[in-house]
């Protein structure tokens, strides 16, 4: 079940089809395979135990993924937005390594004897080899190692085995499902699980990948038009920027080729998805929920669910626009803090089980329980029909006097105030209750709101225990590059 | 028919046509896996013999093939003229669980 089989099959069936478009370069699947096979020979000759990538999106990313698989070593994409000391610490953890990078990032790397640094252009023009690769048959071999963001300490190394990734791809993607003219635009960085699954599923579907180095709403719209993009994946912040750009510029969307737009990687504000659906009524929207440790997507809210929710009078159906949908090729259950399996509408911890779930970190080992369930550390509940609603990270829950309070429900109420543009609710230390509720609020330009009226709004909509005891106004909230709000930074405000 | 142990991740090719498969899942024990009427062989082995016209129903790249209780599942990684069988019983195409494209 080696993932290199995915590229073998695409090259076998559609070798002449364009697989990757990046700026002026084009790679057919046959060329992509040749580049990966040549790179695998160089990697094997180097004696490296890992193939690392420190770079933005380029053809080197898919080539490195498959070359590592052909060479039987794990692929480790590194976050190029980290500081130089952080990057070098991660490099030390994967040495001896074969490290692919480009001029912008090579200067961050401290040279060391056991790391062979290779420029992207050189990596993509290695001499041809006549040697056919012999990827291992062992389905337990590690295909990808991803470092987590390490918010609470040293980054953990999540491990995805060939069997995890291949069961995700073979179980959810139909081989060669794409038409000759289909194209997907890839804007998530290579070090994100969504960036890796986009490469694997697009190759297996034989769908052309259009790569953008970074995200910008205007450039994204232009690339979609130029390459007649049919499929796209965006994190919520990116979709928000596309919606804002279209709204502010008055520019018509003009994306006749776009059929499917998937989003995930964070909480989607209800207003953003509603606006996006109104701006792009012909587009099929899919909400994809997944984690690094689950080889990407585990639940999807499909296009029909979106349309049914948006047009329904039934509140139970309407609210599904805020759901992440139903389990894909996995099982999902909700458990209480004590481990009891909960029924519909009962909020608790989200657990997932299935062949694509790795739930494993290097050194720490498997986090699966005896029955194979992985604790996602997300909180949520299922409705009577099995739609999953998420309610924030377990770590973000505010425990006030023994009562669990989810920041999400308070944020939703505050976002309903006409003057509020953005908000994050976090825990603050409280002598009486252990933890109290605090909020950082960003007001819309030219709008005003008093602390007291915001507190009153929460009290009237929820109950008094949910009322933020402290509210600060900010110009903007801190986000990471993928649009996740940095709660730990906001919490510092209230210490 | 020679019997062999089938393991997930294992690869086989047809001795009499272009078909190649990868084992997705397999039951414990030894089985005779054939394509085009001849035992399937290791990917590096050399084939020979002729395709049995009665076993020439074609195997399609990208399709998954299962036995009746779906305890065996093969993925065709290269198509060919022969049809697949386990202990002489023809394998059937399994429909993929279609999900909306999410990435």
Boltz contact constraints between the chains, C-beta under 6 A:
constraints:
  - contact:
      token1: [A, 1]
      token2: [B, 9]
      max_distance: 6.0
  - contact:
      token1: [A, 5]
      token2: [B, 22]
      max_distance: 6.0
  - contact:
      token1: [A, 5]
      token2: [B, 77]
      max_distance: 6.0
  - contact:
      token1: [A, 9]
      token2: [B, 77]
      max_distance: 6.0
  - contact:
      token1: [A, 12]
      token2: [B, 78]
      max_distance: 6.0
  - contact:
      token1: [A, 13]
      token2: [B, 61]
      max_distance: 6.0
  - contact:
      token1: [A, 137]
      token2: [B, 9]
      max_distance: 6.0
  - contact:
      token1: [A, 137]
      token2: [B, 10]
      max_distance: 6.0
  - contact:
      token1: [A, 139]
      token2: [B, 8]
      max_distance: 6.0
  - contact:
      token1: [A, 139]
      token2: [B, 9]
      max_distance: 6.0
  - contact:
      token1: [A, 172]
      token2: [B, 99]
      max_distance: 6.0
  - contact:
      token1: [A, 174]
      token2: [B, 96]
      max_distance: 6.0
  - contact:
      token1: [A, 175]
      token2: [B, 62]
      max_distance: 6.0
  - contact:
      token1: [A, 176]
      token2: [B, 62]
      max_distance: 6.0
  - contact:
      token1: [A, 194]
      token2: [B, 103]
      max_distance: 6.0
  - contact:
      token1: [A, 197]
      token2: [B, 103]
      max_distance: 6.0
  - contact:
      token1: [A, 198]
      token2: [B, 103]
      max_distance: 6.0
  - contact:
      token1: [A, 201]
      token2: [B, 103]
      max_distance: 6.0
  - contact:
      token1: [A, 231]
      token2: [B, 101]
      max_distance: 6.0
  - contact:
      token1: [A, 233]
      token2: [B, 103]
      max_distance: 6.0
  - contact:
      token1: [A, 260]
      token2: [B, 101]
      max_distance: 6.0
  - contact:
      token1: [A, 262]
      token2: [B, 102]
      max_distance: 6.0
  - contact:
      token1: [A, 286]
      token2: [B, 100]
      max_distance: 6.0
  - contact:
      token1: [A, 286]
      token2: [B, 102]
      max_distance: 6.0
  - contact:
      token1: [A, 288]
      token2: [B, 102]
      max_distance: 6.0
  - contact:
      token1: [A, 297]
      token2: [B, 102]
      max_distance: 6.0
  - contact:
      token1: [A, 300]
      token2: [B, 99]
      max_distance: 6.0
  - contact:
      token1: [A, 300]
      token2: [B, 100]
      max_distance: 6.0
  - contact:
      token1: [A, 300]
      token2: [B, 102]
      max_distance: 6.0
  - contact:
      token1: [A, 302]
      token2: [B, 100]
      max_distance: 6.0
  - contact:
      token1: [A, 328]
      token2: [B, 99]
      max_distance: 6.0
